[in-house]
Amino acid sequence: MNKSELIDAIASTASLSKADATKALDAVISSVGEALKKGDTVTLVGFGTFSVKERAARTGRNPKTGAAIQIAASKVPGFKAGKGLKDIVA
């Protein structure tokens, strides 16, 4: 399912127009992104938790030349599925 298919599903399930469903989805994505940018976690009970994870600096290899390269430390978004989502998938 891509974004436009998700918008169609939201519109039909919630009896919204596609424009309103698009605004709602964009607002959710933006709000989650802003919260993660501040370092907060976003917990949706029954669905899962979005959080920021620290990735340590490490040494990697250039696959073309085999030369060692330094990969800087970074912050990456993470998601942990909640029990409700796991039960739906299982």
Secondary structure, DSSP 4 states (H G I P E B T S, - for coil): --HHHHHHHHHHHTT--HHHHHHHHHHHHHHHHHHHHTT--EEETTTEEEEEEEE--EEEE-TTT--EEEE--EEEEEEEE-HHHHHHH-
